[in-house]
């Protein structure tokens, strides 16, 4: 599908969602600044962007009028990548440097749950 047609479809779908009561528009995969601005400008509604590779920074998105940034499965996948590094180190050298060097200390973790 041509980019112009895809954008037209996106805007049409966004308007339809807003007409039936959506309070935010989420367009997964939208990362081109010009396209993000077009969606924000045309729909005049809060827009949610998924943080993926090559997505503008949060301050840049805010300047474009984006109201929400979702991380999706990114943090979990990043944690799994880190776990893979820990496992590779344990398997190859038998050491714990990767795990111990970045682990959150117990007191800091426990403080997250204080009221």
C-alpha positions in Angstrom: 0.0 0.0 0.0 1.3 3.5 -0.9 2.3 5.7 2.1 -0.4 8.3 1.2 -3.1 5.6 1.1 -1.9 4.2 4.4 -2.0 7.7 6.0 -5.5 8.3 4.6 -6.7 4.9 6.0 -5.1 5.7 9.4 -6.8 9.1 9.6 -10.2 7.6 8.5 -9.9 4.9 11.1 -8.9 7.4 13.8 -11.9 9.6 13.0 -14.2 6.6 13.2 -12.8 5.6 16.6 -13.2 9.1 17.9 -16.8 9.2 16.6 -17.7 6.2 18.7 -16.1 7.5 21.9 -12.4 6.7 21.9 -10.5 9.1 24.0 -7.1 8.4 22.5 -5.7 7.2 19.2 -3.0 4.5 19.1 -1.2 3.9 15.9 1.4 1.1 16.4 4.5 1.5 14.3 4.0 5.2 13.7 7.5 6.7 14.1 8.0 9.2 11.2 7.8 12.7 12.6 5.9 14.1 9.7 3.3 11.3 9.9 3.0 11.7 13.6 2.4 15.5 13.2 -0.2 14.7 10.5 -2.1 12.4 12.8 -2.0 14.8 15.7 -3.0 17.8 13.6 -5.8 16.1 11.7 -7.4 14.2 14.5 -7.2 16.9 17.2 -7.2 14.1 19.8 -4.7 12.6 22.2 -2.3 10.3 20.3 -0.4 7.4 21.7 2.9 6.3 20.2 4.6 3.0 20.7 8.3 3.3 21.6 10.3 1.2 19.0 13.6 1.6 17.2 13.9 5.0 15.5 10.9 6.5 17.4 11.5 10.2 18.3 12.4 10.9 21.9 9.7 11.6 24.5 10.5 15.4 24.5 10.4 15.4 20.6 7.0 13.6 20.7 5.7 16.0 23.3 6.6 18.9 21.0 4.7 17.2 18.2 1.6 17.0 20.4 1.8 13.3 21.4 0.1 12.8 24.8 1.2 9.3 25.6 4.1 6.9 24.9 3.7 3.2 25.4 6.6 0.9 25.9 4.7 -2.3 25.0 6.8 -5.4 25.5 10.0 -3.5 25.2 11.0 -3.5 28.9 10.3 -7.2 29.2 12.3 -8.0 26.0 15.1 -5.8 27.3 15.1 -7.7 30.6 15.2 -11.0 28.7 18.2 -9.7 26.7 19.9 -8.9 30.0 19.0 -12.3 31.4 20.6 -13.8 28.2 23.8 -12.0 28.9 23.8 -13.2 32.5 23.2 -16.8 31.4 26.0 -16.6 28.7 28.4 -15.3 31.3 27.5 -18.1 33.7 27.9 -20.6 30.9 31.1 -19.4 29.5 33.1 -18.0 32.4 31.1 -19.2 35.4 31.1 -15.7 36.9 28.4 -13.3 38.0 29.7 -9.9 37.0 26.9 -9.0 34.6 24.2 -9.9 37.2 25.9 -8.3 40.2 27.0 -5.1 38.4 23.6 -3.8 37.6 21.3 -5.5 40.1 19.1 -3.2 42.1 20.1 -3.5 45.8 17.6 -5.2 48.1 16.9 -2.0 50.2 16.2 0.0 47.0 13.8 -2.7 45.8 12.1 -2.9 49.1 11.7 0.9 49.2 9.6 0.7 46.1 6.9 -1.1 48.1 6.7 1.3 51.0 3.6 3.4 51.4 
